């Protein structure tokens, strides 16, 4: 499935599984459709699953954001390694936005250390991209 088809499916899930999470996902997804941003099937499927699970009350919204952050970070690193700078940058930006959303929501209800988690992500990003220049 192509990125546009995946993103259109995300939009349809946002409507089908109407929720706060869907209302956060849909406008960003539409912006990314407008700029023809890529998305992996793995990440799209995670978002689809999160939309359904959150709507059903089976997943906390912060965990949805963390899933997205992790997937976008992985995808962004891969795209940058391939030389796809625009899509890689968008995905890394999405990873950061979702991590910020996760940490602000989770810090009040979970015993997490967002700074430690952010440090781990910075190190992963730097190490992953430095390896290719080796």
Rosetta silent file (secondary structure, phi, psi, omega in degrees, C-alpha in Angstrom):
SEQUENCE: XXXXXXXXXXXXXXXXXXXXXXXXXXXXXXXXXXXXXXXXXXXXXXXXXXXXXXXXXXXXXXXXXXXXXXXXXXXXXXXXXXXXXXXXXXXXXXXXXXXXXXXXXXXXXXXXXXXXXXXXXXXXXXXXXXXXXX
SCORE:     score description
SCORE:     0.000 S_00000001
   1 L     0.000  138.806  179.399    0.000    0.000    0.000 S_00000001
   2 L   -80.752  162.282 -176.648    1.285    3.475   -0.843 S_00000001
   3 H   -55.407  -44.043 -177.794    1.698    6.263    1.704 S_00000001
   4 H   -63.208  -41.191  178.179   -1.365    8.166    0.502 S_00000001
   5 H   -63.926  -42.060  178.678   -3.553    5.061    0.782 S_00000001
   6 H   -62.781  -43.630 -179.312   -2.205    4.350    4.271 S_00000001
   7 H   -68.089  -35.518  176.052   -2.827    7.922    5.355 S_00000001
   8 H   -65.984  -36.069  176.456   -6.365    7.873    3.917 S_00000001
   9 H   -65.893  -38.776  175.767   -7.014    4.698    5.900 S_00000001
  10 H   -59.736  -45.744  178.288   -5.758    6.493    9.030 S_00000001
  11 H   -59.332  -41.394 -179.304   -8.222    9.319    8.328 S_00000001
  12 H   -67.001  -36.182  175.890  -11.083    6.849    7.945 S_00000001
  13 H   -66.936  -35.322  177.484  -10.149    5.209   11.274 S_00000001
  14 H   -59.982  -36.629  178.295  -10.078    8.665   12.906 S_00000001
  15 H   -78.253  -43.862 -178.356  -13.706    9.048   11.870 S_00000001
  16 H   -64.755  -41.308 -179.149  -14.752    5.460   12.587 S_00000001
  17 L  -109.474   59.718 -176.226  -13.096    5.423   16.013 S_00000001
  18 L   -56.237  125.572 -178.986  -13.936    8.997   16.953 S_00000001
  19 L  -165.806  174.304  174.204  -12.031   10.028   20.072 S_00000001
  20 H   -57.126  -44.517 -179.780   -9.688   12.639   21.496 S_00000001
  21 H   -61.045  -44.682  177.607   -6.776   10.685   20.070 S_00000001
  22 H   -61.616  -35.890  178.950   -8.383   10.607   16.618 S_00000001
  23 H   -70.430  -23.996  174.718   -8.958   14.348   16.812 S_00000001
  24 H   -81.033  -37.788 -176.016   -5.226   14.808   17.487 S_00000001
  25 H   -73.285  -45.854 -169.743   -4.122   12.432   14.728 S_00000001
  26 H   -57.656  -48.935 -177.240   -6.411   13.526   11.867 S_00000001
  27 H   -65.972  -34.940  177.671   -5.288   17.154   11.308 S_00000001
  28 H   -68.663  -43.700  178.670   -1.597   16.213   11.400 S_00000001
  29 H   -59.362  -40.176  178.609   -2.217   13.270    9.094 S_00000001
  30 H   -65.366  -39.077  175.800   -4.039   15.583    6.655 S_00000001
  31 H   -61.262  -40.168 -178.806   -1.095   18.000    6.670 S_00000001
  32 H   -71.511  -30.020  172.119    1.205   15.091    5.885 S_00000001
  33 H   -64.144  -44.210 -177.904   -1.065   13.995    3.023 S_00000001
  34 H   -60.449  -31.603  179.874   -0.815   17.538    1.621 S_00000001
  35 L   -99.412    8.974  178.254    2.992   17.374    1.565 S_00000001
  36 L    56.802   45.186 -179.545    3.013   13.769    0.272 S_00000001
  37 L   -76.617  140.552  179.051    4.909   12.523    3.336 S_00000001
  38 L   -75.383  159.431  172.968    5.873    8.878    3.417 S_00000001
  39 L  -153.588  138.706  178.681    4.793    6.468    6.158 S_00000001
  40 L   -78.936  155.274  176.729    5.766    2.851    6.668 S_00000001
  41 H   -61.930  -37.387 -179.975    3.124    0.147    6.800 S_00000001
  42 H   -60.080  -47.317 -179.845    4.389   -0.799   10.255 S_00000001
  43 H   -67.233  -44.213  178.784    3.850    2.721   11.578 S_00000001
  44 H   -59.306  -44.001  179.939    0.497    3.130    9.835 S_00000001
  45 H   -64.426  -35.391  177.509   -0.697   -0.183   11.269 S_00000001
  46 H   -65.633  -41.692  178.501    0.401    0.873   14.757 S_00000001
  47 H   -64.084  -43.766  178.727   -1.573    4.117   14.437 S_00000001
  48 H   -59.982  -44.935  178.816   -4.638    2.221   13.187 S_00000001
  49 H   -63.312  -42.570 -179.955   -4.411   -0.190   16.093 S_00000001
  50 H   -63.162  -40.834  178.848   -3.950    2.674   18.565 S_00000001
  51 H   -59.539  -44.245 -179.826   -6.978    4.520   17.218 S_00000001
  52 H   -68.860  -47.865 -177.266   -9.140    1.463   17.721 S_00000001
  53 H   -64.685  -39.999  178.180   -7.719    0.489   21.126 S_00000001
  54 H   -64.314  -45.198  179.156   -7.948    4.013   22.531 S_00000001
  55 H   -57.263  -37.716 -178.310  -11.531    4.339   21.300 S_00000001
  56 L   -83.157   -1.362 -179.931  -12.395    1.049   23.020 S_00000001
  57 L    77.535   18.976 -176.566  -10.759    2.185   26.265 S_00000001
  58 L  -100.850   -2.055 -179.703   -8.057   -0.484   26.019 S_00000001
  59 L  -147.172  137.915  179.115   -5.053    1.812   25.649 S_00000001
  60 L   -78.404  142.057 -174.989   -3.952    4.985   27.386 S_00000001
  61 H   -59.442  -37.277  179.400   -3.370    7.983   25.102 S_00000001
  62 H   -61.859  -38.267  178.831    0.197    8.534   26.318 S_00000001
  63 H   -67.216  -32.252  174.395    1.090    4.990   25.299 S_00000001
  64 H   -62.623  -44.793  178.942   -0.314    5.678   21.825 S_00000001
  65 H   -63.770  -39.811  179.886    2.002    8.698   21.545 S_00000001
  66 H   -65.637  -41.858  175.219    4.988    6.657   22.736 S_00000001
  67 H   -55.700  -47.938 -179.026    4.277    3.954   20.130 S_00000001
  68 H   -63.701  -42.738  179.075    4.164    6.609   17.427 S_00000001
  69 H   -58.410  -47.531 -179.281    7.330    8.264   18.684 S_00000001
  70 H   -61.939  -43.913  179.834    9.216    4.973   18.640 S_00000001
  71 H   -67.243  -44.252 -179.748    7.992    4.056   15.167 S_00000001
  72 H   -66.178  -35.132  177.025    8.647    7.474   13.668 S_00000001
  73 H   -63.017  -48.068  178.757   12.141    7.542   15.175 S_00000001
  74 H   -60.217  -47.616  179.702   12.943    4.148   13.658 S_00000001
  75 H   -63.977  -40.832 -179.276   11.447    5.130   10.285 S_00000001
  76 H   -63.171  -43.232  178.072   13.167    8.508   10.306 S_00000001
  77 H   -60.117  -46.137 -179.832   16.579    6.983   10.934 S_00000001
  78 H   -61.963  -43.273  179.781   16.047    4.520    8.073 S_00000001
  79 H   -64.588  -41.591  178.745   14.895    7.256    5.686 S_00000001
  80 H   -64.621  -39.798  178.188   17.867    9.475    6.560 S_00000001
  81 H   -62.482  -34.338  179.149   20.261    6.554    6.055 S_00000001
  82 L   -78.356   -8.420 -177.894   18.730    6.007    2.597 S_00000001
  83 L    89.825    7.544  177.512   19.249    9.696    1.788 S_00000001
  84 L   -86.598   78.014 -169.956   15.535   10.551    1.885 S_00000001
  85 H   -65.188  -41.745 -177.151   16.150   13.724    3.842 S_00000001
  86 H   -64.807  -51.947 -179.715   12.699   15.317    3.629 S_00000001
  87 H   -65.613  -38.783  177.641   10.759   12.242    4.742 S_00000001
  88 H   -61.075  -44.031  179.655   13.411   11.408    7.325 S_00000001
  89 H   -64.420  -42.659  178.415   13.249   14.902    8.785 S_00000001
  90 H   -61.541  -40.874 -179.022    9.438   14.835    8.918 S_00000001
  91 H   -70.281  -38.704  176.102    9.485   11.489   10.684 S_00000001
  92 H   -64.912  -40.575  176.454   12.106   12.592   13.206 S_00000001
  93 H   -60.906  -44.263  177.445   10.018   15.724   13.833 S_00000001
  94 H   -62.193  -37.423  177.104    6.954   13.499   14.331 S_00000001
  95 H   -61.880  -42.237  179.557    8.921   11.336   16.759 S_00000001
  96 H   -66.714  -43.832  178.871    9.765   14.428   18.801 S_00000001
  97 H   -61.246  -44.350 -179.195    6.211   15.757   18.806 S_00000001
  98 H   -69.513  -34.580  177.262    4.825   12.422   19.888 S_00000001
  99 H   -66.523  -40.984  177.873    7.487   11.994   22.561 S_00000001
 100 H   -61.921  -42.187  177.943    6.644   15.430   23.957 S_00000001
 101 H   -63.234  -43.377  177.514    2.952   14.496   23.995 S_00000001
 102 H   -59.250  -51.400 -172.337    3.769   11.205   25.704 S_00000001
 103 H   -67.101  -36.361  179.394    5.966   12.728   28.369 S_00000001
 104 H   -69.783  -34.395  179.997    3.588   15.548   29.295 S_00000001
 105 H   -79.823  -39.754 -173.505    0.656   13.144   29.613 S_00000001
 106 H   -80.621  -30.952 -174.884    2.483   10.250   31.266 S_00000001
 107 L   -59.844  -27.608 -178.874    4.630   12.158   33.765 S_00000001
 108 L   -82.876  -15.847 -176.512    1.596   12.999   35.881 S_00000001
 109 L  -126.185   -9.707 -179.307    0.343    9.418   36.149 S_00000001
 110 L  -125.430  153.257  176.179    3.348    7.141   35.611 S_00000001
 111 L   -87.485   83.194 -179.617    6.695    6.861   37.307 S_00000001
 112 L  -122.641  160.774  174.285    8.815    7.736   34.283 S_00000001
 113 L  -118.929   90.113 -175.328   11.928    9.781   33.724 S_00000001
 114 H   -61.610  -31.074  179.726   11.268   11.602   30.445 S_00000001
 115 H   -67.620  -39.311  176.679   14.708   13.222   30.410 S_00000001
 116 H   -64.237  -44.129  179.184   16.416    9.833   30.610 S_00000001
 117 H   -63.395  -40.119  178.578   14.156    8.505   27.854 S_00000001
 118 H   -66.004  -41.575  177.293   14.865   11.565   25.701 S_00000001
 119 H   -59.078  -41.919  177.944   18.613   11.167   26.284 S_00000001
 120 H   -61.608  -39.537  179.759   18.368    7.549   25.097 S_00000001
 121 H   -68.725  -42.129  176.486   16.605    8.694   21.923 S_00000001
 122 H   -58.576  -45.829 -178.559   19.187   11.405   21.214 S_00000001
 123 H   -64.806  -41.275  177.695   21.978    8.863   21.620 S_00000001
 124 H   -61.544  -46.248 -179.880   20.231    6.322   19.395 S_00000001
 125 H   -61.058  -49.891 -178.863   19.674    8.894   16.675 S_00000001
 126 H   -62.204  -48.683 -178.551   23.247   10.193   16.792 S_00000001
 127 H   -62.497  -44.358 -178.136   24.827    6.725   16.939 S_00000001
 128 H   -61.629  -38.648 -177.989   22.620    5.337   14.159 S_00000001
 129 H   -84.231  -29.997  176.234   23.476    8.151   11.783 S_00000001
 130 H   -68.746  -30.351  179.900   27.167    8.336   12.720 S_00000001
 131 H   -58.206  -36.954 -178.508   27.590    4.627   11.929 S_00000001
 132 H   -72.030  -22.996 -179.581   26.955    5.283    8.253 S_00000001
 133 H   -86.643  -19.302 -176.609   29.651    7.931    8.073 S_00000001
 134 L   -21.750    0.000    0.000   32.137    5.600    9.852 S_00000001
